[in-house]
Amino acid sequence: MSAIASYSFGNLAWLSTQALPLILWPSFINSLLRSEYEAPSSLETYFARSLGFALLALGLTVVVLSGAVPLTSAADGTSSFPPIGPPSLSMPFFTNLVRTAKGDEISPYASAAILISTFHHASAAFYCYGRYSWSGEMGFALGCLSSSIFASFGMYCVMFAGDKAMTSRYHRFDQGTSGFPFKNSESYRAKKKALSK
């Protein structure tokens, strides 16, 4: 599975974990935020559910726009998703879902969708850190940690995932590696010389 697909599905899982309690039990979440019990107003319930649906929409948008789920159909003949291999129990469920329409290329919208999601996680991490430093509650520290992890992984995906600029077409080795100051032990030329001796 590619880094972009891993980020997309992990992002969806994390945002769904936050969204489902807001959608299903908004009054319970509201009562957790108050020191004494008070019945939540309909406006508070509306905002809780709206936030839950917005988090789910963000997670699903990243999954769809990143190319983790194919958008072509086999019925119209435009799909180029042949099975990777015979189905077996050892293959994960979404092995065939992480390829885009042209093989190993990433979706043209993947960087933009992941960048927006990364900005969301970075802002959530900063907010959770501010709330943790003010209140000292451990839930905010855990939220800050997980949002920071997703923000870092998202920046990694934006900067490095899917970049094939320095990969040799013939040998599939990275041409961007250097021999200075360390010897490049993965070099094709070095392996070829060792085999010819």
trRosetta pair geometry for C-beta under 8 A, 3 or more apart (Angstrom, degrees):
i j d omega theta_ij theta_ji phi_ij phi_ji
1 5 5.0 -114 -176 86 94 124
1 6 5.5 115 122 -59 116 89
1 92 7.3 -32 -48 60 120 152
1 94 7.4 52 -104 96 121 100
1 95 7.5 -104 -71 -111 85 55
1 98 5.2 -173 -135 -74 72 167
2 5 4.8 93 57 10 82 100
2 6 6.9 -144 96 -5 43 88
2 98 5.6 168 14 170 93 122
2 106 7.5 -168 147 -90 161 99
2 161 6.7 107 166 -167 102 115
2 162 7.5 53 -177 -67 137 82
3 6 5.6 -54 -147 38 33 113
3 7 6.2 34 155 -19 66 105
3 153 7.9 -155 -177 -175 100 91
3 156 7.0 -100 173 118 141 106
3 157 5.4 -168 127 -102 108 89
3 160 7.8 9 67 93 164 92
3 161 4.1 -130 73 -107 123 128
4 7 5.8 -52 -147 37 30 110
4 8 6.3 32 153 -22 64 107
4 66 5.2 -173 164 178 107 117
4 67 7.0 27 120 58 137 99
4 68 6.8 -151 122 -66 87 94
4 106 5.8 98 0 -127 166 123
4 110 5.5 -2 -156 -170 144 135
4 114 6.8 -92 -137 -66 90 143
4 157 5.3 120 -93 -155 68 122
4 161 5.0 155 -49 141 88 144
4 162 6.3 28 -34 -41 133 115
5 8 5.5 -52 -143 35 33 114
5 9 6.3 21 163 -9 67 107
5 66 7.1 166 -86 122 48 124
5 67 7.9 -80 -74 92 87 74
5 68 4.2 134 -121 -118 80 101
5 94 7.5 -174 176 128 130 125
5 97 7.5 135 -142 105 133 86
5 98 4.0 -30 -73 -128 165 109
6 9 6.4 -61 -144 43 26 99
6 10 5.9 23 159 -14 64 116
7 10 5.8 -62 -141 44 26 110
7 11 5.9 31 159 -23 65 110
7 62 8.0 -94 123 159 90 127
7 66 7.5 -157 81 -142 99 162
7 114 6.4 42 117 -128 143 118
7 150 7.6 121 -152 -150 87 78
7 153 5.5 178 -107 136 105 111
7 154 6.1 130 -162 -89 136 61
7 157 5.0 -57 -15 -52 161 153
7 161 7.8 -126 -2 -22 133 168
8 11 5.8 -55 -147 35 24 112
8 12 6.5 24 154 -18 61 106
8 62 5.3 -169 -132 131 81 95
8 63 4.7 123 169 -102 113 58
8 66 4.5 -148 -80 53 135 154
8 68 4.3 -151 76 -26 154 150
8 114 7.7 -80 -74 -89 81 97
9 12 5.5 -49 -146 36 34 113
9 13 6.4 37 153 -21 64 103
9 63 6.7 76 -78 -109 55 108
9 68 6.5 -172 -43 -179 88 156
9 94 7.4 162 -80 61 149 164
10 13 5.6 -53 -148 35 32 112
10 14 6.4 28 155 -15 66 106
10 150 7.1 -168 121 -108 110 99
10 153 7.5 -21 83 109 146 159
11 14 5.9 -57 -145 39 29 107
11 15 6.1 20 160 -10 66 111
11 59 5.8 -177 126 -127 84 80
11 62 5.4 -37 97 91 145 154
11 63 7.7 -164 73 -56 104 80
11 117 5.7 10 -153 -180 152 144
11 121 7.9 -96 -124 -58 102 129
11 150 6.1 114 -98 -150 82 127
11 154 7.7 73 -80 -78 128 109
12 15 6.1 -59 -140 44 27 104
12 16 5.9 29 159 -21 64 111
12 59 3.9 117 -117 176 61 111
12 60 6.7 81 -120 -70 112 47
12 62 7.0 -156 -59 69 85 107
12 63 5.3 21 -59 -52 135 124
13 16 5.8 -57 -143 38 25 111
13 17 6.4 32 154 -25 61 104
14 17 5.7 -50 -152 29 31 115
14 18 6.9 22 152 -10 62 104
14 59 7.8 -178 64 -104 67 124
14 146 6.3 176 -140 160 130 123
14 150 6.3 -118 47 -67 167 145
15 18 5.7 -56 -153 40 37 108
15 19 5.9 30 152 -20 70 114
15 55 4.5 -169 -175 171 97 93
15 56 6.7 167 131 -83 107 35
15 58 6.0 -139 -148 80 159 102
15 59 3.8 -165 67 -60 137 122
16 19 5.5 -59 -133 42 33 108
16 20 5.9 37 170 -30 70 104
16 55 7.6 173 -74 127 30 106
16 56 6.4 66 -99 -105 71 81
16 59 6.1 -118 -43 82 80 174
17 20 6.9 -41 -134 22 19 107
18 21 7.5 -74 -173 37 29 98
18 22 7.0 16 149 -10 65 119
18 52 7.7 -161 122 -117 70 68
18 55 5.5 -112 90 -175 108 162
19 22 5.6 -70 -155 42 39 111
19 23 6.0 28 157 -17 77 110
19 51 7.7 -155 -119 122 75 68
19 52 4.1 116 -163 -158 74 71
19 53 7.2 128 -161 -55 120 20
19 55 3.9 -162 -75 82 110 120
19 56 4.6 158 159 -47 168 86
19 59 7.6 -118 -10 2 142 133
20 23 5.9 -59 -142 39 31 106
20 24 5.8 9 169 -3 70 115
20 52 7.0 137 -56 -155 13 120
21 24 6.2 -64 -128 49 28 96
21 25 5.5 -41 -164 50 69 100
21 28 7.3 -94 -173 83 98 114
21 29 5.7 121 140 -67 104 120
21 52 7.7 -153 72 -105 45 125
22 25 7.9 -58 -92 63 9 58
22 26 6.0 42 -171 -95 51 79
22 29 5.9 -14 -100 -5 58 169
22 48 4.9 -153 -163 173 87 82
22 49 6.5 170 144 -93 84 32
22 51 5.5 -88 177 85 155 97
22 52 3.3 -174 92 -67 110 109
22 55 7.4 96 42 21 143 133
23 26 7.3 -3 -131 -51 9 94
23 48 8.0 -171 -72 132 30 84
23 49 5.5 80 -120 -133 57 74
23 52 3.8 -165 -50 132 82 153
23 53 6.6 103 -93 -53 114 71
23 56 7.7 17 -45 -25 141 134
25 28 3.8 -13 159 29 117 122
25 29 6.1 125 106 -20 84 86
26 29 5.7 -55 -146 40 35 110
26 30 6.1 38 153 -22 67 108
26 40 7.0 -141 127 103 91 165
26 44 7.3 159 156 127 113 77
26 45 4.6 114 106 -139 140 68
26 48 3.6 137 -140 93 110 141
26 49 5.5 -61 -62 -47 141 81
26 52 7.7 -112 -80 -16 99 134
27 30 5.4 -52 -145 38 33 115
27 31 6.3 35 154 -21 65 104
27 39 7.8 -24 -145 -156 117 60
27 40 4.9 -152 -120 21 76 129
27 45 6.4 -9 -63 -96 77 105
28 31 5.8 -53 -147 35 31 109
28 32 6.7 37 151 -24 62 101
29 32 5.7 -49 -154 27 35 115
29 33 7.0 28 151 -16 62 106
29 48 5.9 149 74 -147 130 137
30 33 6.0 -62 -157 34 35 109
30 34 6.9 20 153 -13 67 110
30 40 4.1 49 109 -84 164 134
30 44 5.4 81 -115 146 140 129
30 45 7.3 -63 -33 -76 145 63
30 48 6.4 -91 -54 -58 99 147
31 34 6.0 -62 -147 38 38 105
31 37 6.0 6 -141 -123 107 80
31 40 7.3 -99 -50 -41 73 106
34 37 6.9 118 96 -104 125 26
34 38 5.8 -118 175 27 165 97
40 44 4.4 -116 -171 82 103 130
40 45 5.5 119 121 -51 125 87
41 44 4.9 100 55 5 76 99
41 45 7.2 -141 97 -1 43 87
42 45 5.5 -52 -148 40 38 114
42 46 6.2 44 151 -24 67 104
43 46 5.5 -51 -147 34 32 115
43 47 6.4 28 156 -16 65 105
44 47 5.9 -54 -145 38 31 108
44 48 6.3 33 155 -20 64 106
45 48 5.8 -54 -147 35 30 112
45 49 6.4 23 158 -11 65 108
46 49 6.1 -62 -149 42 27 104
46 50 6.1 29 154 -21 65 110
47 50 5.5 -52 -140 37 32 114
47 51 6.3 34 158 -20 64 103
48 51 6.0 -55 -151 35 28 109
48 52 6.6 28 150 -19 62 106
49 52 5.4 -52 -149 35 36 115
49 53 6.4 32 156 -15 68 104
50 53 5.9 -56 -147 40 31 106
50 54 6.2 32 153 -21 65 108
51 54 5.6 -55 -145 37 31 113
51 55 6.4 33 156 -20 65 103
52 55 5.9 -54 -149 34 30 110
52 56 6.6 27 154 -14 63 106
53 56 5.6 -53 -147 39 35 112
53 57 6.2 38 153 -22 66 106
54 57 5.6 -52 -145 36 32 113
54 58 6.4 35 155 -20 64 103
55 58 5.8 -51 -148 34 31 111
55 59 6.5 29 154 -16 63 107
56 59 5.8 -57 -149 39 32 111
56 60 6.2 24 158 -12 67 110
57 60 6.0 -58 -142 43 29 105
57 61 6.0 33 158 -24 65 110
58 61 5.8 -55 -144 35 27 113
58 62 6.6 26 158 -18 62 105
58 116 8.0 -137 -147 122 100 107
58 117 6.5 139 170 -105 104 87
58 120 6.4 81 -170 -72 152 175
59 62 6.1 -57 -152 33 29 108
59 63 6.6 26 153 -17 63 106
60 63 5.6 -53 -148 36 36 112
60 64 6.2 29 157 -15 69 108
61 64 6.0 -59 -144 41 29 105
61 65 5.9 9 166 -3 68 116
61 113 6.4 -157 134 -143 87 115
62 65 6.3 -62 -131 48 24 97
62 66 5.7 26 169 -26 63 117
62 113 4.9 155 -120 157 61 112
62 114 6.6 94 -147 -84 107 54
62 116 7.9 -151 -85 73 98 97
62 117 4.8 36 -91 -59 139 145
63 66 6.3 -59 -139 32 18 109
63 68 5.2 -77 -160 60 67 126
63 69 5.8 44 150 -6 94 114
64 68 7.8 -74 -72 49 17 85
64 69 5.9 -42 -106 53 55 116
64 71 7.2 77 -168 -78 86 111
65 107 6.4 -179 165 116 49 149
65 109 4.3 -83 -174 114 100 124
65 110 6.7 171 132 -86 75 43
65 112 7.4 -75 152 77 135 92
65 113 3.8 150 94 -62 127 151
66 106 7.5 -48 -179 -168 67 100
66 107 5.8 151 168 36 22 129
66 109 7.5 -104 -77 96 31 80
66 110 4.3 74 -140 -124 60 87
66 113 5.5 -123 -60 80 76 136
66 114 6.3 78 -100 -53 113 98
67 70 7.8 26 -167 -92 64 48
67 100 4.1 -23 -169 -88 129 110
67 106 5.6 171 39 -166 149 56
67 107 3.1 -177 -47 -33 112 108
67 109 7.8 147 -38 56 89 81
67 110 5.6 -47 7 -69 106 116
68 94 7.7 15 170 169 94 136
68 97 6.3 31 159 137 65 98
68 98 5.8 -20 -143 -115 65 64
69 97 5.5 -19 -108 -171 54 109
70 79 6.9 69 155 -134 142 101
70 81 5.5 -56 -80 -58 167 147
70 97 6.6 -130 -7 -143 85 58
70 99 7.2 3 -71 81 110 68
70 100 7.1 156 -105 -132 78 37
70 101 6.9 120 -143 -69 97 70
71 101 7.7 -52 51 -53 82 113
72 76 7.7 -117 -174 60 82 107
72 78 4.9 -125 -158 103 120 97
72 79 4.4 163 116 -91 115 70
72 80 7.4 32 74 13 160 65
72 81 7.3 165 68 -13 113 111
72 101 5.6 98 -21 -103 134 109
73 76 5.0 70 76 15 108 96
73 78 6.8 53 52 50 65 95
73 79 6.0 -113 97 -46 20 113
74 77 7.7 43 -177 -77 40 29
74 79 4.5 -50 -84 28 58 148
74 81 7.6 -87 -75 53 97 103
76 79 7.8 111 61 -18 74 84
78 101 7.8 -19 148 -143 92 122
79 101 7.7 -114 -138 -126 46 83
80 101 5.8 84 40 -171 105 62
80 102 7.1 41 73 -95 143 33
80 103 7.5 -51 121 -51 122 65
81 96 6.2 90 173 179 115 100
81 99 6.2 150 -121 81 90 116
81 101 7.9 -67 -51 -114 88 47
83 86 7.4 68 132 -88 135 25
83 87 7.3 -72 -160 -50 139 79
83 96 6.3 -49 -126 -97 59 131
84 91 7.8 160 72 -140 118 140
84 95 5.8 -99 30 139 144 113
84 96 6.0 -153 -8 -88 101 77
84 99 7.9 154 -69 -21 109 139
85 88 7.5 -29 112 0 111 106
85 91 7.0 -178 67 -79 110 142
87 91 6.6 -113 -147 43 52 136
88 91 5.3 103 59 -5 78 98
91 95 5.0 -62 179 -10 105 152
92 95 5.1 130 64 -49 80 90
94 97 4.0 -54 -163 37 87 125
94 98 6.3 90 140 -37 95 90
95 98 7.0 -59 -162 15 27 106
96 99 7.0 -55 -169 21 45 107
99 103 6.4 -53 -167 -167 114 25
99 104 6.8 -54 -133 -86 91 42
100 103 7.3 -11 66 59 73 28
100 104 7.8 43 35 160 90 7
100 105 5.4 -82 66 81 129 74
100 106 6.3 131 -19 -140 145 19
100 107 5.5 -176 -111 -63 138 70
101 105 7.9 -38 61 64 63 109
102 105 4.7 10 76 26 107 127
105 162 7.5 65 -164 -154 47 105
106 110 4.6 -72 161 22 113 156
106 111 7.8 89 119 -37 135 81
106 161 7.2 96 -74 129 152 92
106 162 3.8 -32 -13 -120 138 143
107 110 4.3 122 62 -41 87 97
109 112 5.4 -62 -162 47 63 111
109 113 5.5 59 143 -23 89 108
110 113 6.0 -61 -143 40 27 106
110 114 6.0 19 163 -13 66 113
110 157 7.9 -106 154 156 105 113
110 162 6.9 116 88 -32 146 164
111 114 6.0 -60 -141 43 26 105
111 115 6.0 29 158 -24 64 110
111 158 5.5 96 -147 -134 83 76
111 162 7.9 -122 -61 60 95 142
112 115 5.7 -54 -144 35 27 112
112 116 6.6 26 158 -17 63 103
113 116 6.0 -54 -151 35 30 108
113 117 6.4 26 152 -13 63 109
114 117 5.5 -56 -147 42 34 112
114 118 6.1 41 151 -26 67 105
114 154 5.3 -179 173 -154 91 89
114 157 5.1 -102 -180 101 156 126
114 158 5.5 -168 103 -68 117 87
115 118 5.5 -50 -144 33 31 114
115 119 6.6 35 154 -20 62 100
115 154 7.4 146 -96 162 29 110
115 158 5.3 85 -77 -104 85 138
116 119 5.7 -50 -152 33 33 112
116 120 6.7 37 148 -20 63 102
117 120 5.5 -49 -153 32 36 116
117 121 6.5 31 152 -15 67 104
117 150 7.7 -86 146 157 100 113
117 154 5.8 -153 96 -122 94 141
118 121 5.8 -54 -147 39 34 107
118 122 6.2 34 154 -20 67 106
118 150 7.6 -159 -114 135 59 77
118 151 5.4 101 -162 -140 74 61
118 154 3.2 -174 -89 122 101 139
118 155 5.7 123 -153 -55 146 66
118 158 6.5 -64 -16 -26 156 132
119 122 5.7 -53 -142 38 31 111
119 123 6.3 27 160 -15 65 106
120 123 6.1 -60 -149 39 26 105
120 124 6.2 24 155 -16 64 110
121 124 5.6 -54 -143 40 32 112
121 125 6.2 36 155 -23 65 105
121 147 4.6 -178 -167 -166 77 79
121 148 7.6 178 154 -67 101 17
121 150 4.2 -129 -136 95 156 107
121 151 4.0 -163 107 -64 109 81
121 154 6.2 146 37 0 138 143
122 125 5.7 -52 -147 34 30 113
122 126 6.5 28 154 -16 63 104
122 147 7.4 176 -72 153 17 102
122 148 8.0 71 -111 -109 53 52
122 151 4.2 114 -69 -131 72 139
123 126 5.7 -51 -147 37 34 110
123 127 6.3 34 154 -18 65 107
124 127 5.7 -55 -145 39 31 111
124 128 6.1 30 157 -18 66 108
124 143 6.9 -102 157 162 101 103
124 147 4.3 -139 96 -133 105 153
125 128 5.9 -54 -142 39 28 108
125 129 6.2 30 156 -20 63 107
125 143 7.8 -168 -106 132 50 73
125 144 5.1 90 -153 -150 67 62
125 147 3.8 -162 -66 103 83 113
125 148 4.5 113 -133 -64 143 72
125 151 5.7 -79 -8 -9 142 142
126 129 5.7 -54 -146 36 29 111
126 130 6.4 30 155 -18 63 106
127 130 5.8 -55 -150 36 31 111
127 131 6.4 26 154 -13 65 107
128 131 5.7 -55 -145 41 33 109
128 132 6.1 34 155 -21 66 107
128 140 4.6 177 -168 -169 79 77
128 141 7.4 170 153 -74 106 16
128 143 4.0 -150 -125 98 149 107
128 144 3.8 -160 104 -64 116 78
128 147 6.2 139 15 24 139 138
129 132 5.6 -53 -143 37 30 111
129 133 6.3 26 159 -16 65 106
129 140 7.5 167 -74 153 18 103
129 144 4.5 104 -63 -125 73 139
130 133 6.0 -55 -144 38 28 106
130 134 6.3 20 157 -13 63 111
131 134 5.8 -61 -145 42 30 107
131 135 5.8 -12 171 16 70 114
131 137 7.3 -36 140 45 97 106
131 140 4.4 -140 96 -130 105 149
132 135 6.7 -71 -125 55 22 81
132 136 6.8 70 -176 -100 57 19
132 137 6.6 -113 -116 58 63 63
132 138 8.0 59 -130 -112 106 19
132 140 3.7 -166 -66 105 85 117
132 141 4.7 111 -130 -64 146 70
132 144 5.9 -70 -8 -18 142 139
133 136 7.8 30 -151 -67 15 57
135 140 6.8 106 60 3 113 148
137 140 5.2 85 79 5 91 103
137 141 7.6 -164 102 -6 50 87
138 141 5.3 -53 -154 34 47 115
138 142 6.4 45 151 -18 74 101
139 142 5.8 -54 -150 37 33 109
139 143 6.4 34 151 -17 65 107
140 143 5.5 -53 -145 39 34 113
140 144 6.2 40 153 -23 66 104
141 144 5.6 -51 -147 35 31 113
141 145 6.4 33 153 -20 64 105
142 145 5.7 -51 -146 35 32 112
142 146 6.4 23 159 -11 66 106
143 146 6.2 -58 -142 42 29 102
143 147 6.0 22 161 -12 65 112
144 147 6.1 -61 -141 43 24 106
144 148 6.0 28 158 -23 63 111
145 148 5.8 -59 -148 35 25 112
145 149 6.6 27 154 -21 62 104
146 149 5.6 -49 -149 31 35 113
146 150 6.6 28 155 -12 65 104
147 150 5.8 -56 -147 42 35 107
147 151 6.1 37 153 -22 67 106
148 151 5.6 -52 -142 37 31 112
148 152 6.3 31 157 -18 65 106
149 152 5.9 -57 -149 37 28 109
149 153 6.2 23 155 -14 64 110
150 153 5.6 -54 -138 42 33 109
150 154 6.0 39 157 -24 65 107
151 154 5.7 -53 -146 36 27 115
151 155 6.6 28 155 -18 62 103
152 155 5.9 -54 -150 35 31 108
152 156 6.5 35 150 -20 63 104
153 156 5.4 -49 -150 34 35 116
153 157 6.5 36 151 -19 65 103
154 157 5.6 -52 -149 35 33 111
154 158 6.4 32 153 -18 66 104
155 158 5.6 -51 -144 36 35 111
155 159 6.1 21 160 -10 67 111
156 159 6.2 -66 -143 45 25 100
156 160 5.8 -37 -178 34 66 112
156 161 6.8 72 129 -29 73 100
157 160 7.3 -76 -115 56 15 71
157 161 4.2 -19 -144 14 60 137
157 162 7.9 48 -172 1 72 102
158 161 7.6 27 -18 34 15 96
160 163 5.8 -84 -161 14 40 124
163 166 7.8 20 139 18 100 86
164 167 4.8 -57 -162 27 73 125
166 174 5.8 39 114 -163 102 73
166 175 4.7 -137 178 58 81 86
166 176 3.8 29 158 -38 160 105
167 172 6.4 0 178 -150 106 46
167 173 7.3 171 -151 85 66 24
167 174 6.0 -41 -98 -100 68 53
167 175 6.9 180 -102 2 14 89
168 171 4.4 13 97 47 139 88
168 172 6.2 -83 74 -28 84 14
168 173 5.2 14 23 50 121 71
168 174 7.8 -128 -3 -68 84 7
168 175 5.5 114 -52 -50 86 107
168 188 7.8 -61 37 -6 163 146
169 172 7.8 6 -170 -68 14 57
171 188 4.9 -47 -161 -74 155 159
173 177 8.0 -68 158 18 99 123
173 186 6.8 168 -148 140 116 99
173 187 7.4 100 169 -135 155 37
173 188 5.3 -150 -9 -35 156 111
174 177 5.3 87 100 -22 104 100
174 186 7.8 30 41 109 96 134
177 184 5.1 119 133 -127 120 127
177 186 6.8 46 63 66 176 112
177 187 7.3 -143 91 -77 128 83
178 184 6.9 -170 102 -61 23 120
179 182 7.3 -128 -172 88 40 45
179 183 6.1 5 -155 -132 85 41
179 184 4.7 -82 -91 -7 72 103
179 187 7.4 2 -79 -54 104 144
183 190 7.9 106 172 -104 102 158
184 187 4.3 80 111 -41 111 109
184 190 6.8 175 91 -10 82 140
185 190 7.0 -108 -142 97 33 154
187 190 4.1 81 75 7 106 106
187 191 6.8 -177 93 -7 57 83
188 191 5.7 -57 -150 39 34 109
188 192 6.1 35 153 -21 68 107
189 192 5.6 -55 -145 37 31 112
189 193 6.3 32 155 -19 65 105
190 193 5.8 -52 -147 36 31 111
190 194 6.4 31 154 -19 63 106
191 194 5.6 -55 -148 37 33 112
191 195 6.4 30 154 -18 66 107
192 195 5.8 -56 -147 37 31 109
192 196 6.3 26 156 -18 65 109
193 196 5.9 -58 -144 37 30 107
193 197 6.7 37 157 -30 63 102
194 197 6.1 -50 -153 21 31 113
